[in-house]
Amino acid sequence: MSATVIVRDRIRNSVFRAVHRHNLVYNTCWEDPALDRLALGLTPSDRVAVITSAGCNALDYLLAGAGEVNAVDVNPIQNALLELKVAGIRALDHCAFFALFGSGRSPRARNMYFDALRGRLSVWARRYWDRHIDFFSGRGWRRSFYYQGTAGSLARLLLAKLRLIAGLRRPLEELLGARTPDEQRAVYEAKIRDRLWTPSLRWLLSRSATMSLLGVPLAQRRQIDEQCPGGLFGFIRDALEAVLTRLPLADNYFWRVYLQGHYTPDCCPEYLKPANFDRLKVGLLDRLHVHTATLTDFLRRSEPGLTKLVLLDHMDWMSHAQPQALAEEWNAILAKGGPGARVIFRSAAPCVTYLDHLRVRHRGATVALGYLLRYDRALAARLHERDRVHTYGSFSIADLPE
């Protein structure tokens, strides 16, 4: 690798770290918890650790029956978002809560915050939302909370381009009104496909800055380029076409929230539904613990016996930028995970190649991680096909040694 490429990669990784450490990146979770429920089989005896992201799935695991959920994120802003959701569940009625996190806006957002929510937040979260509670005001070009943050801002920009420049406003409305994948496919092929995949969109999606805003680090982009015949653009096109033509859009709240700017009562994350909101309010939230730390630091401080760990896709970046830190993380997982603890994770790559040869410590010996993990590849493959997000190359389920 040339010196120029090394310097360029360092700059790109620095930009990615700066975006992720100092901004709200994810205003909603981009992992399908319906898959996680089936992969994890949560029970009251389970102690879960999950990377926070936007906190939606941490709340979902409580509703699925987990006895303890630890939401861990190195970005304090992501945890501040989960804190705000928790404060809202505790202090607001469902109608007011849904206005904020379902509709993504309320003219009363500022009043609700200062009257009922602010006093329930940590000092750091309070400082953040003192400056940013107008994300929910419904004013301006980004009229919804779901068009705020880096991913949300980019979604709003792309939507404006599609509606105004490509003339897809009405076809997108038809697509969202379709009730079956066959109806979706007919609209997509006749009215959307040829106007969507333009050279300008290809150029925009090829930019490292664009990918950083979406939370895609350089290492993930390279994995896609190396393993997918069509490269990054082909991967994105194939993923989106699967969502639009093969999977039902009627219940796909992941994509609909960015196309519409809001959830609806019948198409939203589980924590926003009235009955589940009430369950969280009357006691389930006591099982939730929020930690601002790296996963490794959290594990080192935690009691042994964690039974389920949800790692999202962060190992893709660590495998390239911080391989030693990745080994340390797995040393901590092996030390604090209970016998047979289940780990699930996602990757941009169709085939994860960086874990099997990772050298870790286990019972006093140094061994290859692949020697220790027991994968349920058949279940993972079946669930991956049903993934409503469909932007990951693979989904993995692995159990620690007994």
ROVEX-422388 format. One record per residue (C-alpha): residue in three letters; x, y, z. Coordinates in nm, 3 decimals. Layout:
   code        xx        yy        zz
    ALA         X         Y         Z
...
//
This chain:
   code        xx        yy        zz
    MET     0.000     0.000     0.000
    SER     0.147     0.337    -0.104
    ALA     0.218     0.619     0.138
    THR    -0.048     0.828    -0.037
    VAL    -0.314     0.563     0.015
    ILE    -0.215     0.522     0.381
    VAL    -0.242     0.896     0.444
    ARG    -0.575     0.913     0.262
    ASP    -0.711     0.622     0.464
    ARG    -0.602     0.785     0.788
    ILE    -0.779     1.106     0.691
    ARG    -1.098     0.918     0.601
    ASN    -1.091     0.722     0.925
    SER    -1.035     1.042     1.120
    VAL    -1.336     1.200     0.950
    PHE    -1.546     0.893     1.032
    ARG    -1.440     0.902     1.399
    ALA    -1.513     1.274     1.421
    VAL    -1.861     1.226     1.275
    HIS    -1.939     0.938     1.510
    ARG    -1.802     1.087     1.831
    HIS    -1.946     1.438     1.803
    ASN    -2.284     1.404     1.632
    LEU    -2.616     1.233     1.660
    VAL    -2.563     0.978     1.385
    TYR    -2.858     0.741     1.428
    ASN    -3.201     0.880     1.511
    THR    -3.353     0.533     1.476
    CYS    -3.204     0.185     1.497
    TRP    -3.111     0.036     1.164
    GLU    -3.120    -0.329     1.275
    ASP    -3.438    -0.535     1.260
    PRO    -3.525    -0.646     1.617
    ALA    -3.774    -0.904     1.486
    LEU    -3.469    -1.104     1.373
    ASP    -3.295    -1.046     1.703
    ARG    -3.591    -1.179     1.901
    LEU    -3.583    -1.506     1.707
    ALA    -3.205    -1.533     1.727
    LEU    -3.183    -1.454     2.099
    GLY    -3.493    -1.617     2.249
    LEU    -3.489    -1.375     2.540
    THR    -3.608    -1.482     2.887
    PRO    -3.619    -1.318     3.232
    SER    -3.290    -1.489     3.319
    ASP    -3.104    -1.315     3.036
    ARG    -2.853    -1.037     3.094
    VAL    -2.808    -0.852     2.766
    ALA    -2.546    -0.609     2.641
    VAL    -2.628    -0.414     2.324
    ILE    -2.466    -0.119     2.150
    THR    -2.714     0.162     2.204
    SER    -2.742     0.323     1.860
    ALA    -3.079     0.502     1.889
    GLY    -3.202     0.287     2.178
    CYS    -3.508     0.144     1.998
    ASN    -3.383    -0.214     2.016
    ALA    -3.271    -0.193     2.378
    LEU    -3.635    -0.109     2.459
    ASP    -3.750    -0.391     2.230
    TYR    -3.543    -0.647     2.423
    LEU    -3.714    -0.539     2.745
    LEU    -4.050    -0.595     2.580
    ALA    -3.931    -0.934     2.452
    GLY    -3.870    -1.047     2.809
    ALA    -3.503    -0.983     2.889
    GLY    -3.431    -0.964     3.260
    GLU    -3.159    -0.701     3.224
    VAL    -3.053    -0.484     2.929
    ASN    -2.730    -0.285     2.923
    ALA    -2.718    -0.024     2.646
    VAL    -2.355     0.065     2.577
    ASP    -2.223     0.332     2.340
    VAL    -1.900     0.527     2.316
    ASN    -2.096     0.820     2.167
    PRO    -2.271     0.998     2.459
    ILE    -2.515     1.161     2.218
    GLN    -2.665     0.826     2.124
    ASN    -2.713     0.751     2.493
    ALA    -2.864     1.096     2.544
    LEU    -3.127     1.002     2.288
    LEU    -3.212     0.682     2.476
    GLU    -3.226     0.881     2.801
    LEU    -3.476     1.120     2.643
    LYS    -3.693     0.829     2.533
    VAL    -3.683     0.680     2.881
    ALA    -3.772     1.016     3.037
    GLY    -4.060     1.051     2.792
    ILE    -4.199     0.707     2.873
    ARG    -4.182     0.780     3.246
    ALA    -4.325     1.134     3.235
    LEU    -4.559     1.166     2.936
    ASP    -4.882     1.005     2.824
    HIS    -4.874     0.799     2.507
    CYS    -5.020     1.071     2.285
    ALA    -4.750     1.324     2.380
    PHE    -4.476     1.062     2.358
    PHE    -4.590     0.950     2.013
    ALA    -4.589     1.310     1.892
    LEU    -4.217     1.330     1.971
    PHE    -4.094     0.987     1.867
    GLY    -4.371     0.869     1.635
    SER    -4.461     1.183     1.442
    GLY    -4.113     1.325     1.500
    ARG    -4.243     1.670     1.586
    SER    -4.464     1.862     1.823
    PRO    -4.531     2.235     1.868
    ARG    -4.515     2.158     2.242
    ALA    -4.175     1.988     2.230
    ARG    -3.987     2.264     2.411
    ASN    -4.253     2.296     2.680
    MET    -4.268     1.920     2.734
    TYR    -3.892     1.908     2.761
    PHE    -3.850     2.180     3.022
    ASP    -4.166     2.093     3.216
    ALA    -4.143     1.714     3.230
    LEU    -3.830     1.563     3.076
    ARG    -3.522     1.771     3.154
    GLY    -3.515     1.692     3.525
    ARG    -3.505     1.319     3.455
    LEU    -3.188     1.334     3.245
    SER    -2.822     1.297     3.338
    VAL    -2.617     1.615     3.344
    TRP    -2.456     1.540     3.008
    ALA    -2.783     1.450     2.837
    ARG    -2.943     1.764     2.979
    ARG    -2.669     1.981     2.831
    TYR    -2.713     1.819     2.492
    TRP    -3.092     1.848     2.474
    ASP    -3.087     2.203     2.612
    ARG    -2.919     2.289     2.281
    HIS    -3.103     2.049     2.049
    ILE    -3.459     1.998     2.170
    ASP    -3.575     2.200     1.869
    PHE    -3.497     1.890     1.661
    PHE    -3.858     1.805     1.750
    SER    -4.011     2.146     1.679
    GLY    -4.133     2.060     1.328
    ARG    -3.995     2.379     1.184
    GLY    -3.765     2.436     0.888
    TRP    -3.653     2.223     0.598
    ARG    -3.584     1.924     0.822
    ARG    -3.933     1.931     0.967
    SER    -3.907     1.601     1.154
    PHE    -3.673     1.464     1.418
    TYR    -3.612     1.179     1.173
    TYR    -3.449     1.424     0.934
    GLN    -3.206     1.542     1.203
    GLY    -2.863     1.403     1.282
    THR    -2.619     1.298     1.013
    ALA    -2.813     1.000     0.874
    GLY    -3.142     1.188     0.891
    SER    -3.003     1.496     0.718
    LEU    -2.868     1.288     0.434
    ALA    -3.200     1.105     0.404
    ARG    -3.380     1.440     0.377
    LEU    -3.137     1.558     0.110
    LEU    -3.177     1.241    -0.097
    LEU    -3.556     1.252    -0.063
    ALA    -3.565     1.611    -0.186
    LYS    -3.351     1.512    -0.484
    LEU    -3.580     1.222    -0.570
    ARG    -3.898     1.421    -0.534
    LEU    -3.797     1.745    -0.699
    ILE    -3.518     1.663    -0.941
    ALA    -3.607     1.310    -1.045
    GLY    -3.982     1.379    -1.035
    LEU    -4.057     1.081    -0.815
    ARG    -4.296     1.236    -0.565
    ARG    -4.607     1.066    -0.699
    PRO    -4.443     0.730    -0.781
    LEU    -4.302     0.716    -0.427
    GLU    -4.650     0.780    -0.287
    GLU    -4.784     0.496    -0.505
    LEU    -4.506     0.271    -0.382
    LEU    -4.588     0.345    -0.018
    GLY    -4.956     0.275    -0.091
    ALA    -4.887    -0.067    -0.239
    ARG    -5.012    -0.356    -0.028
    THR    -4.809    -0.646    -0.168
    PRO    -4.455    -0.697    -0.303
    ASP    -4.606    -0.765    -0.647
    GLU    -4.773    -0.423    -0.646
    GLN    -4.448    -0.265    -0.522
    ARG    -4.249    -0.432    -0.801
    ALA    -4.491    -0.309    -1.068
    VAL    -4.461     0.053    -0.951
    TYR    -4.084     0.032    -0.911
    GLU    -4.015    -0.119    -1.252
    ALA    -4.256     0.103    -1.443
    LYS    -4.209     0.440    -1.273
    ILE    -3.903     0.450    -1.045
    ARG    -3.611     0.232    -1.148
    ASP    -3.491     0.420    -1.456
    ARG    -3.522     0.762    -1.292
    LEU    -3.359     0.656    -0.966
    TRP    -3.021     0.508    -1.061
    THR    -2.865     0.811    -1.227
    PRO    -2.495     0.899    -1.268
    SER    -2.536     1.179    -1.015
    LEU    -2.669     0.937    -0.753
    ARG    -2.384     0.698    -0.829
    TRP    -2.138     0.983    -0.775
    LEU    -2.301     1.087    -0.446
    LEU    -2.302     0.734    -0.308
    SER    -1.938     0.684    -0.403
    ARG    -1.820     0.970    -0.179
    SER    -1.648     0.877     0.147
    ALA    -1.817     1.175     0.316
    THR    -2.160     1.041     0.219
    MET    -2.078     0.700     0.362
    SER    -1.948     0.855     0.685
    LEU    -2.277     1.040     0.731
    LEU    -2.457     0.707     0.692
    GLY    -2.227     0.543     0.944
    VAL    -2.032     0.337     0.688
    PRO    -1.657     0.340     0.759
    LEU    -1.386     0.284     0.499
    ALA    -1.329    -0.075     0.613
    GLN    -1.691    -0.167     0.539
    ARG    -1.676    -0.007     0.199
    ARG    -1.366    -0.211     0.114
    GLN    -1.529    -0.533     0.230
    ILE    -1.821    -0.463    -0.002
    ASP    -1.594    -0.375    -0.294
    GLU    -1.392    -0.693    -0.245
    GLN    -1.681    -0.936    -0.199
    CYS    -1.964    -0.792    -0.410
    PRO    -1.929    -0.805    -0.792
    GLY    -2.100    -0.470    -0.843
    GLY    -1.898    -0.293    -0.573
    LEU    -2.056    -0.044    -0.336
    PHE    -2.303     0.100    -0.585
    GLY    -2.417    -0.246    -0.693
    PHE    -2.455    -0.354    -0.331
    ILE    -2.672    -0.050    -0.248
    ARG    -2.883    -0.096    -0.562
    ASP    -2.940    -0.467    -0.499
    ALA    -3.025    -0.406    -0.132
    LEU    -3.276    -0.132    -0.210
    GLU    -3.436    -0.330    -0.491
    ALA    -3.484    -0.621    -0.252
    VAL    -3.661    -0.389    -0.007
    LEU    -3.878    -0.229    -0.273
    THR    -3.971    -0.536    -0.478
    ARG    -3.938    -0.851    -0.264
    LEU    -4.016    -0.755     0.095
    PRO    -4.349    -0.609     0.217
    LEU    -4.328    -0.231     0.262
    ALA    -4.653    -0.215     0.455
    ASP    -4.482    -0.301     0.785
    ASN    -4.133    -0.181     0.700
    TYR    -4.105     0.108     0.942
    PHE    -3.728     0.135     0.885
    TRP    -3.761     0.265     0.529
    ARG    -4.100     0.429     0.562
    VAL    -3.982     0.666     0.835
    TYR    -3.717     0.812     0.604
    LEU    -3.951     0.827     0.305
    GLN    -4.230     0.989     0.509
    GLY    -4.049     1.159     0.797
    HIS    -4.266     0.988     1.059
    TYR    -4.404     0.660     1.185
    THR    -4.772     0.570     1.190
    PRO    -4.956     0.395     1.475
    ASP    -4.976     0.071     1.276
    CYS    -4.620     0.084     1.136
    CYS    -4.368     0.173     1.404
    PRO    -4.120     0.018     1.649
    GLU    -4.277    -0.187     1.926
    TYR    -4.196     0.064     2.201
    LEU    -4.424     0.321     2.035
    LYS    -4.735     0.103     2.047
    PRO    -4.979     0.196     2.329
    ALA    -4.985    -0.140     2.508
    ASN    -4.606    -0.172     2.498
    PHE    -4.561     0.189     2.608
    ASP    -4.773     0.107     2.915
    ARG    -4.567    -0.207     2.988
    LEU    -4.246    -0.005     2.980
    LYS    -4.394     0.267     3.197
    VAL    -4.510     0.038     3.478
    GLY    -4.179    -0.130     3.551
    LEU    -3.978    -0.271     3.262
    LEU    -3.756     0.038     3.244
    ASP    -3.607    -0.053     3.582
    ARG    -3.425    -0.335     3.401
    LEU    -3.247    -0.094     3.163
    HIS    -2.898     0.044     3.233
    VAL    -2.722     0.297     3.008
    HIS    -2.342     0.311     2.988
    THR    -2.126     0.560     2.799
    ALA    -1.811     0.358     2.734
    THR    -1.648     0.129     2.484
    LEU    -1.787    -0.219     2.492
    THR    -1.453    -0.344     2.626
    ASP    -1.453    -0.098     2.914
    PHE    -1.811    -0.183     3.000
    LEU    -1.736    -0.555     3.000
    ARG    -1.429    -0.514     3.219
    ARG    -1.641    -0.335     3.481
    SER    -1.942    -0.566     3.461
    GLU    -2.019    -0.879     3.657
    PRO    -1.958    -1.211     3.479
    GLY    -2.252    -1.402     3.340
    LEU    -2.383    -1.194     3.050
    THR    -2.595    -1.428     2.839
    LYS    -2.668    -1.232     2.521
    LEU    -2.450    -0.977     2.339
    VAL    -2.564    -0.770     2.041
    LEU    -2.263    -0.620     1.862
    LEU    -2.434    -0.459     1.559
    ASP    -2.169    -0.404     1.287
    HIS    -1.897    -0.212     1.471
    MET    -1.642    -0.493     1.436
    ASP    -1.613    -0.423     1.062
    TRP    -1.445    -0.093     1.142
    MET    -1.239    -0.227     1.432
    SER    -1.102    -0.515     1.224
    HIS    -0.928    -0.264     0.999
    ALA    -0.860     0.038     1.219
    GLN    -0.808    -0.122     1.563
    PRO    -0.737    -0.497     1.531
    GLN    -0.569    -0.515     1.872
    ALA    -0.869    -0.342     2.030
    LEU    -1.094    -0.599     1.862
    ALA    -0.890    -0.881     2.022
    GLU    -0.918    -0.708     2.360
    GLU    -1.294    -0.675     2.314
    TRP    -1.327    -1.047     2.249
    ASN    -1.104    -1.127     2.546
    ALA    -1.351    -0.927     2.756
    ILE    -1.650    -1.102     2.594
    LEU    -1.500    -1.443     2.670
    ALA    -1.423    -1.337     3.027
    LYS    -1.765    -1.190     3.108
    GLY    -1.995    -1.395     2.888
    GLY    -2.157    -1.688     3.062
    PRO    -2.111    -2.046     2.939
    GLY    -2.281    -2.079     2.601
    ALA    -2.364    -1.707     2.585
    ARG    -2.503    -1.606     2.248
    VAL    -2.350    -1.328     2.038
    ILE    -2.518    -1.180     1.731
    PHE    -2.364    -0.933     1.489
    ARG    -2.402    -0.792     1.143
    SER    -2.148    -0.708     0.873
    ALA    -2.132    -0.527     0.543
    ALA    -1.944    -0.829     0.407
    PRO    -2.137    -1.136     0.286
    CYS    -1.865    -1.344     0.450
    VAL    -1.693    -1.228     0.772
    THR    -1.326    -1.325     0.742
    TYR    -1.158    -1.133     1.022
    LEU    -1.279    -1.322     1.330
    ASP    -1.176    -1.683     1.278
    HIS    -0.802    -1.613     1.299
    LEU    -0.823    -1.347     1.570
    ARG    -0.595    -1.452     1.857
    VAL    -0.764    -1.441     2.197
    ARG    -0.705    -1.567     2.550
    HIS    -0.925    -1.846     2.683
    ARG    -0.868    -2.054     2.995
    GLY    -0.503    -1.962     3.013
    ALA    -0.418    -2.031     2.649
    THR    -0.395    -1.821     2.332
    VAL    -0.620    -1.964     2.060
    ALA    -0.790    -1.863     1.737
    LEU    -1.138    -1.726     1.804
    GLY    -1.286    -1.939     1.526
    TYR    -1.187    -2.248     1.724
    LEU    -1.407    -2.138     2.014
    LEU    -1.723    -2.006     1.850
    ARG    -2.013    -2.231     1.751
    TYR    -2.215    -2.072     1.469
    ASP    -2.578    -2.134     1.385
    ARG    -2.536    -2.045     1.018
    ALA    -2.860    -2.203     0.901
    LEU    -3.079    -1.997     1.136
    ALA    -2.879    -1.683     1.063
    ALA    -2.923    -1.728     0.687
    ARG    -3.299    -1.783     0.718
    LEU    -3.340    -1.474     0.933
    HIS    -3.116    -1.262     0.710
    GLU    -3.346    -1.324     0.413
    ARG    -3.633    -1.171     0.612
    ASP    -3.440    -0.863     0.726
    ARG    -3.659    -0.558     0.660
    VAL    -3.359    -0.324     0.666
    HIS    -3.163    -0.538     0.421
    THR    -2.854    -0.317     0.408
    TYR    -2.613    -0.567     0.564
    GLY    -2.422    -0.831     0.374
    SER    -2.457    -1.088     0.650
    PHE    -2.610    -1.171     0.987
    SER    -2.425    -1.401     1.229
    ILE    -2.526    -1.600     1.537
    ALA    -2.245    -1.746     1.747
    ASP    -2.235    -1.916     2.085
    LEU    -1.945    -1.900     2.331
    PRO    -1.793    -2.220     2.469
    GLU    -1.986    -2.399     2.744
//
